[in-house]
Amino acid sequence: MALEFTSAVSSALNNDPRVFLITGATGWLGRALTEMLRRALGEEFSQRVILYGSREQSTALRDGTAVTIRELSKATRLLDGRPALLFHFAFLTKDRVGSLSDQEYVERNREISGMVASLVEEGNVSGVMLASSGAVYDHLLGRKRDAAAGLYGRLKAEDESRFEKVCRARSVRLVAPRIFNLSGPCMNKFEAYALSAIIVDVLKGGPIRLRANKRVLRSYFYIGDLFELCMRCLIDESMQTEAVRFDTVGSEVVDVGELAERVRTVLNRPSMPIERPALNTDSEDRYIGDLSGLDELLSRYEIAPLALDAQIAKTADYIRDASGCC
């Protein structure tokens, strides 16, 4: 169940002089990348990986490695001129700060974005991975999925523009995946995602409860494949493009009802009941990216993404261990 880079990437990272800065280190993306770097770098991990969050704290990785999360506002001083790759995942989501007004929420996120952008402007950063979102399309295309998605998408679009400008000015490579639906270890909100919520229902003995009364279409991409691809883009000296964007898309598109059936089959509970309201066939929620940009990069680096059933199994293994379910 371990998250890890391929041996080729691990070897390249060990021979690379740069340090790795991770903002939003306590979130799903931050924890997953930290674990992958721990396995790749071994004993050098503590000297080469700097983790940032909203406040200073200590925590531990799944293998027991103790890590310190530094306060983001101190990032420039801690970098101390060393060459670095920056992985920017810090972002306040509405569920974390529900008491804030929309304006306060926007201002807080712009403040975070500004602090991180200053690392590129003032530090010795040569590559940036910016975690963007499929919600950008809600803003750019004027979609009306819901107000929260529109606001989130607007801020993510602003981040893309800000970092593209800052990185271009300093000839820094930017890799900005627009993330739709991920799977895999280190997720931290089981109830917030369809896949993990279904898995939890199965692990608890069922039934599987689906709330959607319309078709909800999703396509899943494994978090380990995401970081393998982004890291290859960042360390590829032959790539001429300074800004790399792609959408995360899996090899299959499934409705959540079909997803529930796949989960119960993979977890050896094929007859577990699925409860779902009657479907309104006149409406659907489709949150799926464009495969073209991703396909080109997967071909370039000869990456074969994890199939859906394997993604389900690995995600379930993590949830079982993390929650103590069954």
C-alpha positions as a Markdown table, in Angstrom:
| # | Residue | x | y | z |
|---|---|---|---|---|
| 1 | Met | 0.0 | 0.0 | 0.0 |
| 2 | Ala | 3.1 | 2.2 | 0.1 |
| 3 | Leu | 3.1 | 5.4 | -2.0 |
| 4 | Glu | 6.3 | 5.7 | -3.8 |
| 5 | Phe | 8.0 | 7.0 | -6.9 |
| 6 | Thr | 9.4 | 4.7 | -9.6 |
| 7 | Ser | 13.0 | 3.8 | -9.1 |
| 8 | Ala | 14.0 | 6.1 | -12.0 |
| 9 | Val | 12.4 | 9.2 | -10.4 |
| 10 | Ser | 13.7 | 8.2 | -6.9 |
| 11 | Ser | 17.2 | 8.0 | -8.3 |
| 12 | Ala | 16.9 | 11.3 | -10.0 |
| 13 | Leu | 15.7 | 13.0 | -6.9 |
| 14 | Asn | 18.6 | 11.6 | -4.9 |
| 15 | Asn | 21.0 | 13.1 | -7.4 |
| 16 | Asp | 19.2 | 16.4 | -7.5 |
| 17 | Pro | 20.7 | 19.2 | -5.3 |
| 18 | Arg | 17.5 | 20.9 | -4.7 |
| 19 | Val | 15.4 | 20.9 | -1.5 |
| 20 | Phe | 11.6 | 20.3 | -1.6 |
| 21 | Leu | 9.2 | 22.9 | -0.2 |
| 22 | Ile | 5.6 | 21.7 | 0.5 |
| 23 | Thr | 2.9 | 24.2 | 1.5 |
| 24 | Gly | -0.4 | 22.8 | 2.8 |
| 25 | Ala | 1.6 | 19.9 | 4.2 |
| 26 | Thr | -1.1 | 18.6 | 6.5 |
| 27 | Gly | -3.7 | 18.1 | 3.7 |
| 28 | Trp | -4.3 | 15.1 | 1.5 |
| 29 | Leu | -1.8 | 16.2 | -1.3 |
| 30 | Gly | 0.8 | 17.4 | 1.2 |
| 31 | Arg | 0.8 | 14.3 | 3.3 |
| 32 | Ala | 0.9 | 12.0 | 0.2 |
| 33 | Leu | 3.9 | 13.8 | -1.4 |
| 34 | Thr | 5.7 | 13.9 | 1.9 |
| 35 | Glu | 5.4 | 10.1 | 2.2 |
| 36 | Met | 6.6 | 9.6 | -1.3 |
| 37 | Leu | 9.6 | 11.8 | -0.7 |
| 38 | Arg | 10.4 | 10.1 | 2.6 |
| 39 | Arg | 10.6 | 6.7 | 0.7 |
| 40 | Ala | 12.6 | 8.2 | -2.1 |
| 41 | Leu | 15.2 | 10.2 | -0.1 |
| 42 | Gly | 15.7 | 7.9 | 2.9 |
| 43 | Glu | 18.1 | 9.4 | 5.4 |
| 44 | Glu | 18.3 | 12.7 | 3.5 |
| 45 | Phe | 14.6 | 13.3 | 3.9 |
| 46 | Ser | 14.9 | 15.6 | 7.0 |
| 47 | Gln | 17.6 | 17.8 | 5.5 |
| 48 | Arg | 15.9 | 18.1 | 2.1 |
| 49 | Val | 12.2 | 18.4 | 2.7 |
| 50 | Ile | 10.6 | 21.5 | 4.4 |
| 51 | Leu | 7.0 | 21.4 | 5.3 |
| 52 | Tyr | 4.8 | 24.4 | 5.8 |
| 53 | Gly | 1.3 | 24.9 | 7.3 |
| 54 | Ser | -0.8 | 27.6 | 8.9 |
| 55 | Arg | 1.0 | 27.0 | 12.3 |
| 56 | Glu | 4.0 | 25.3 | 13.7 |
| 57 | Gln | 3.3 | 21.7 | 14.8 |
| 58 | Ser | 4.8 | 18.2 | 15.0 |
| 59 | Thr | 3.2 | 15.1 | 13.5 |
| 60 | Ala | 4.2 | 11.7 | 12.2 |
| 61 | Leu | 4.1 | 9.9 | 8.9 |
| 62 | Arg | 2.5 | 6.5 | 8.6 |
| 63 | Asp | 5.9 | 4.8 | 8.9 |
| 64 | Gly | 6.4 | 6.6 | 12.2 |
| 65 | Thr | 8.8 | 9.3 | 10.9 |
| 66 | Ala | 8.4 | 12.4 | 13.0 |
| 67 | Val | 8.1 | 15.6 | 11.0 |
| 68 | Thr | 7.9 | 19.3 | 11.9 |
| 69 | Ile | 5.4 | 21.6 | 10.1 |
| 70 | Arg | 6.8 | 25.1 | 9.9 |
| 71 | Glu | 4.7 | 28.3 | 9.8 |
| 72 | Leu | 4.3 | 29.5 | 6.2 |
| 73 | Ser | 5.1 | 33.1 | 7.0 |
| 74 | Lys | 8.7 | 32.0 | 7.9 |
| 75 | Ala | 9.3 | 30.2 | 4.6 |
| 76 | Thr | 11.7 | 32.6 | 3.0 |
| 77 | Arg | 14.0 | 32.6 | 6.0 |
| 78 | Leu | 14.0 | 28.8 | 6.3 |
| 79 | Leu | 14.9 | 28.4 | 2.6 |
| 80 | Asp | 18.0 | 30.5 | 3.2 |
| 81 | Gly | 19.0 | 30.7 | -0.5 |
| 82 | Arg | 19.1 | 27.0 | -1.2 |
| 83 | Pro | 17.9 | 25.9 | -4.7 |
| 84 | Ala | 14.4 | 24.4 | -4.4 |
| 85 | Leu | 11.3 | 22.9 | -6.0 |
| 86 | Leu | 8.1 | 24.3 | -4.6 |
| 87 | Phe | 4.8 | 22.3 | -4.2 |
| 88 | His | 2.0 | 24.6 | -3.4 |
| 89 | Phe | -1.1 | 23.0 | -1.9 |
| 90 | Ala | -2.0 | 25.5 | 0.8 |
| 91 | Phe | -5.6 | 26.7 | 0.4 |
| 92 | Leu | -8.5 | 27.4 | 2.8 |
| 93 | Thr | -11.6 | 25.5 | 1.8 |
| 94 | Lys | -15.1 | 26.7 | 2.8 |
| 95 | Asp | -15.7 | 23.7 | 5.1 |
| 96 | Arg | -12.7 | 24.7 | 7.2 |
| 97 | Val | -13.7 | 28.3 | 7.6 |
| 98 | Gly | -17.5 | 28.3 | 7.2 |
| 99 | Ser | -17.9 | 31.3 | 9.6 |
| 100 | Leu | -16.0 | 33.6 | 7.2 |
| 101 | Ser | -17.9 | 35.8 | 4.7 |
| 102 | Asp | -17.1 | 35.3 | 1.1 |
| 103 | Gln | -15.0 | 38.5 | 1.1 |
| 104 | Glu | -13.0 | 37.4 | 4.1 |
| 105 | Tyr | -12.5 | 33.9 | 2.6 |
| 106 | Val | -11.2 | 35.5 | -0.7 |
| 107 | Glu | -8.9 | 37.8 | 1.2 |
| 108 | Arg | -7.4 | 35.0 | 3.4 |
| 109 | Asn | -6.7 | 32.8 | 0.3 |
| 110 | Arg | -5.2 | 35.7 | -1.6 |
| 111 | Glu | -2.9 | 36.4 | 1.4 |
| 112 | Ile | -1.7 | 32.7 | 1.3 |
| 113 | Ser | -1.2 | 32.9 | -2.4 |
| 114 | Gly | 0.9 | 36.1 | -2.1 |
| 115 | Met | 3.1 | 34.6 | 0.6 |
| 116 | Val | 3.9 | 31.6 | -1.6 |
| 117 | Ala | 4.4 | 33.6 | -4.7 |
| 118 | Ser | 7.0 | 35.7 | -2.8 |
| 119 | Leu | 9.0 | 32.5 | -2.4 |
| 120 | Val | 9.4 | 32.3 | -6.2 |
| 121 | Glu | 10.1 | 36.0 | -6.5 |
| 122 | Glu | 12.6 | 36.2 | -3.6 |
| 123 | Gly | 14.0 | 32.6 | -3.3 |
| 124 | Asn | 16.0 | 30.3 | -5.5 |
| 125 | Val | 13.1 | 28.3 | -6.8 |
| 126 | Ser | 13.5 | 26.6 | -10.2 |
| 127 | Gly | 10.2 | 24.6 | -10.4 |
| 128 | Val | 6.7 | 24.9 | -9.0 |
| 129 | Met | 3.8 | 22.4 | -8.8 |
| 130 | Leu | 0.6 | 24.3 | -8.2 |
| 131 | Ala | -2.4 | 22.2 | -7.3 |
| 132 | Ser | -5.2 | 23.7 | -9.3 |
| 133 | Ser | -8.7 | 22.4 | -9.7 |
| 134 | Gly | -11.3 | 21.3 | -12.2 |
| 135 | Ala | -13.5 | 23.9 | -10.6 |
| 136 | Val | -11.5 | 26.5 | -12.6 |
| 137 | Tyr | -13.9 | 25.6 | -15.5 |
| 138 | Asp | -16.9 | 26.5 | -13.4 |
| 139 | His | -15.4 | 30.0 | -13.3 |
| 140 | Leu | -14.0 | 30.3 | -16.8 |
| 141 | Leu | -17.0 | 28.8 | -18.6 |
| 142 | Gly | -19.6 | 30.3 | -16.3 |
| 143 | Arg | -21.0 | 27.0 | -15.1 |
| 144 | Lys | -23.6 | 27.1 | -12.4 |
| 145 | Arg | -22.9 | 23.8 | -10.5 |
| 146 | Asp | -23.1 | 25.7 | -7.1 |
| 147 | Ala | -21.9 | 29.0 | -5.6 |
| 148 | Ala | -19.1 | 27.4 | -3.6 |
| 149 | Ala | -17.6 | 25.7 | -6.7 |
| 150 | Gly | -17.8 | 29.0 | -8.6 |
| 151 | Leu | -16.0 | 30.9 | -5.8 |
| 152 | Tyr | -13.4 | 28.2 | -5.4 |
| 153 | Gly | -12.9 | 28.0 | -9.1 |
| 154 | Arg | -12.4 | 31.8 | -9.4 |
| 155 | Leu | -9.7 | 31.7 | -6.7 |
| 156 | Lys | -7.9 | 28.7 | -8.3 |
| 157 | Ala | -8.0 | 30.5 | -11.7 |
| 158 | Glu | -6.5 | 33.6 | -10.0 |
| 159 | Asp | -3.7 | 31.4 | -8.6 |
| 160 | Glu | -3.0 | 29.9 | -12.0 |
| 161 | Ser | -2.6 | 33.4 | -13.5 |
| 162 | Arg | -0.5 | 34.7 | -10.6 |
| 163 | Phe | 1.9 | 31.8 | -10.6 |
| 164 | Glu | 2.2 | 31.7 | -14.4 |
| 165 | Lys | 3.1 | 35.4 | -14.4 |
| 166 | Val | 5.6 | 35.0 | -11.5 |
| 167 | Cys | 7.2 | 31.9 | -12.9 |
| 168 | Arg | 7.5 | 33.3 | -16.5 |
| 169 | Ala | 9.3 | 36.4 | -15.2 |
| 170 | Arg | 11.9 | 34.2 | -13.5 |
| 171 | Ser | 12.0 | 31.4 | -16.1 |
| 172 | Val | 10.7 | 28.9 | -13.5 |
| 173 | Arg | 8.9 | 25.9 | -14.8 |
| 174 | Leu | 5.2 | 25.7 | -13.6 |
| 175 | Val | 3.3 | 22.4 | -13.5 |
| 176 | Ala | -0.4 | 23.1 | -12.7 |
| 177 | Pro | -2.6 | 20.0 | -12.8 |
| 178 | Arg | -6.3 | 20.8 | -12.7 |
| 179 | Ile | -7.5 | 18.2 | -10.3 |
| 180 | Phe | -10.9 | 16.6 | -10.6 |
| 181 | Asn | -11.3 | 13.3 | -8.8 |
| 182 | Leu | -8.4 | 11.6 | -7.0 |
| 183 | Ser | -8.1 | 8.3 | -5.2 |
| 184 | Gly | -5.5 | 6.7 | -2.9 |
| 185 | Pro | -3.9 | 7.0 | 0.5 |
| 186 | Cys | -3.7 | 10.1 | 2.8 |
| 187 | Met | -7.1 | 11.5 | 2.1 |
| 188 | Asn | -8.4 | 13.3 | 5.2 |
| 189 | Lys | -12.2 | 13.8 | 4.7 |
| 190 | Phe | -13.8 | 10.4 | 4.0 |
| 191 | Glu | -17.3 | 11.8 | 4.0 |
| 192 | Ala | -16.5 | 14.6 | 1.6 |
| 193 | Tyr | -15.7 | 12.3 | -1.4 |
| 194 | Ala | -18.0 | 9.9 | -3.2 |
| 195 | Leu | -15.4 | 7.1 | -3.5 |
| 196 | Ser | -14.3 | 7.1 | 0.1 |
| 197 | Ala | -17.8 | 7.5 | 1.5 |
| 198 | Ile | -18.9 | 4.4 | -0.5 |
| 199 | Ile | -15.9 | 2.5 | 0.8 |
| 200 | Val | -16.6 | 3.4 | 4.4 |
| 201 | Asp | -20.2 | 2.2 | 4.0 |
| 202 | Val | -19.0 | -1.2 | 2.7 |
| 203 | Leu | -16.3 | -1.5 | 5.4 |
| 204 | Lys | -19.0 | -0.8 | 8.1 |
| 205 | Gly | -21.2 | -3.6 | 6.7 |
| 206 | Gly | -23.6 | -1.5 | 4.6 |
| 207 | Pro | -25.9 | -0.6 | 3.2 |
| 208 | Ile | -24.3 | 1.8 | 0.7 |
| 209 | Arg | -26.2 | 5.0 | 0.8 |
| 210 | Leu | -26.2 | 7.4 | -2.2 |
| 211 | Arg | -27.9 | 10.7 | -1.9 |
| 212 | Ala | -27.8 | 11.9 | -5.5 |
| 213 | Asn | -31.1 | 11.7 | -7.3 |
| 214 | Lys | -29.4 | 12.4 | -10.7 |
| 215 | Arg | -26.5 | 10.8 | -12.6 |
| 216 | Val | -23.2 | 11.9 | -11.0 |
| 217 | Leu | -20.4 | 11.1 | -13.4 |
| 218 | Arg | -16.8 | 10.9 | -12.2 |
| 219 | Ser | -13.4 | 9.7 | -13.4 |
| 220 | Tyr | -10.6 | 8.8 | -11.0 |
| 221 | Phe | -6.9 | 9.3 | -11.1 |
| 222 | Tyr | -4.5 | 7.8 | -8.5 |
| 223 | Ile | -2.6 | 10.2 | -6.4 |
| 224 | Gly | 0.7 | 8.3 | -6.8 |
| 225 | Asp | 0.4 | 8.6 | -10.5 |
| 226 | Leu | -0.3 | 12.3 | -10.2 |
| 227 | Phe | 2.9 | 13.0 | -8.3 |
| 228 | Glu | 5.0 | 10.6 | -10.5 |
| 229 | Leu | 3.9 | 12.6 | -13.5 |
| 230 | Cys | 4.3 | 16.1 | -12.0 |
| 231 | Met | 7.7 | 15.3 | -10.7 |
| 232 | Arg | 8.8 | 14.0 | -14.1 |
| 233 | Cys | 7.7 | 17.2 | -15.6 |
| 234 | Leu | 9.6 | 19.3 | -13.1 |
| 235 | Ile | 12.9 | 17.4 | -13.4 |
| 236 | Asp | 12.8 | 16.9 | -17.2 |
| 237 | Glu | 15.5 | 19.2 | -18.5 |
| 238 | Ser | 14.6 | 18.4 | -22.1 |
| 239 | Met | 11.1 | 19.8 | -21.9 |
| 240 | Gln | 10.9 | 23.2 | -23.6 |
| 241 | Thr | 7.6 | 24.3 | -22.2 |
| 242 | Glu | 7.8 | 26.5 | -19.1 |
| 243 | Ala | 4.1 | 26.1 | -18.1 |
| 244 | Val | 2.5 | 22.7 | -18.1 |
| 245 | Arg | -1.2 | 22.2 | -17.6 |
| 246 | Phe | -3.4 | 19.1 | -17.7 |
| 247 | Asp | -6.6 | 17.8 | -16.3 |
| 248 | Thr | -6.7 | 14.6 | -14.1 |
| 249 | Val | -8.8 | 12.0 | -15.9 |
| 250 | Gly | -9.0 | 8.2 | -15.4 |
| 251 | Ser | -9.4 | 5.5 | -18.0 |
| 252 | Glu | -13.1 | 5.1 | -17.1 |
| 253 | Val | -16.1 | 7.4 | -16.5 |
| 254 | Val | -18.6 | 6.0 | -14.0 |
| 255 | Asp | -21.8 | 7.1 | -12.4 |
| 256 | Val | -21.8 | 6.9 | -8.6 |
| 257 | Gly | -24.2 | 4.0 | -8.8 |
| 258 | Glu | -21.8 | 2.1 | -11.0 |
| 259 | Leu | -19.0 | 3.1 | -8.7 |
| 260 | Ala | -20.8 | 1.7 | -5.7 |
| 261 | Glu | -21.3 | -1.6 | -7.6 |
| 262 | Arg | -17.5 | -1.7 | -8.4 |
| 263 | Val | -16.6 | -0.9 | -4.8 |
| 264 | Arg | -18.7 | -3.7 | -3.4 |
| 265 | Thr | -17.3 | -6.2 | -5.9 |
| 266 | Val | -13.7 | -5.2 | -5.4 |
| 267 | Leu | -14.2 | -5.5 | -1.6 |
| 268 | Asn | -15.9 | -8.9 | -2.0 |
| 269 | Arg | -19.4 | -7.8 | -0.9 |
| 270 | Pro | -21.2 | -8.1 | -4.3 |
| 271 | Ser | -24.6 | -8.5 | -2.8 |
| 272 | Met | -24.5 | -5.5 | -0.4 |
| 273 | Pro | -27.6 | -3.4 | -0.8 |
| 274 | Ile | -27.3 | 0.0 | -2.5 |
| 275 | Glu | -29.9 | 2.7 | -1.4 |
| 276 | Arg | -30.5 | 5.6 | -3.8 |
| 277 | Pro | -33.4 | 8.0 | -4.5 |
| 278 | Ala | -35.3 | 7.6 | -7.8 |
| 279 | Leu | -33.2 | 9.2 | -10.6 |
| 280 | Asn | -34.2 | 12.4 | -12.4 |
| 281 | Thr | -33.1 | 11.5 | -15.9 |
| 282 | Asp | -33.3 | 15.2 | -17.0 |
| 283 | Ser | -30.3 | 16.2 | -15.0 |
| 284 | Glu | -26.7 | 15.1 | -14.4 |
| 285 | Asp | -23.6 | 16.3 | -12.5 |
| 286 | Arg | -20.6 | 15.7 | -14.8 |
| 287 | Tyr | -17.3 | 16.6 | -13.3 |
| 288 | Ile | -14.7 | 15.2 | -15.7 |
| 289 | Gly | -11.6 | 16.8 | -17.3 |
| 290 | Asp | -10.2 | 16.8 | -20.8 |
| 291 | Leu | -8.0 | 13.8 | -21.4 |
| 292 | Ser | -5.9 | 15.2 | -24.3 |
| 293 | Gly | -3.2 | 17.1 | -22.3 |
| 294 | Leu | -2.8 | 14.2 | -19.8 |
| 295 | Asp | -2.6 | 11.6 | -22.6 |
| 296 | Glu | 0.3 | 13.4 | -24.2 |
| 297 | Leu | 2.3 | 13.6 | -21.0 |
| 298 | Leu | 1.6 | 10.0 | -20.0 |
| 299 | Ser | 2.9 | 8.9 | -23.4 |
| 300 | Arg | 6.0 | 11.1 | -23.1 |
| 301 | Tyr | 7.0 | 9.5 | -19.8 |
| 302 | Glu | 5.6 | 6.0 | -20.5 |
| 303 | Ile | 3.3 | 6.1 | -17.4 |
| 304 | Ala | 0.5 | 3.5 | -17.2 |
| 305 | Pro | -2.0 | 4.9 | -14.7 |
| 306 | Leu | -3.6 | 2.6 | -12.1 |
| 307 | Ala | -6.9 | 1.1 | -13.3 |
| 308 | Leu | -10.1 | 1.9 | -11.4 |
| 309 | Asp | -10.4 | -1.4 | -9.5 |
| 310 | Ala | -6.8 | -1.2 | -8.3 |
| 311 | Gln | -7.4 | 2.4 | -7.2 |
| 312 | Ile | -10.5 | 1.2 | -5.2 |
| 313 | Ala | -8.5 | -1.5 | -3.5 |
| 314 | Lys | -5.6 | 0.8 | -2.5 |
| 315 | Thr | -8.0 | 3.5 | -1.3 |
| 316 | Ala | -9.9 | 0.9 | 0.8 |
| 317 | Asp | -6.7 | -0.4 | 2.3 |
| 318 | Tyr | -5.8 | 3.1 | 3.5 |
| 319 | Ile | -9.2 | 3.8 | 4.9 |
| 320 | Arg | -9.3 | 0.5 | 6.7 |
| 321 | Asp | -6.0 | 1.2 | 8.4 |
| 322 | Ala | -6.7 | 4.9 | 9.1 |
| 323 | Ser | -10.2 | 4.4 | 10.5 |
| 324 | Gly | -10.0 | 1.0 | 12.1 |
| 325 | Cys | -12.9 | -0.2 | 10.0 |
| 326 | Cys | -13.2 | -4.0 | 9.7 |
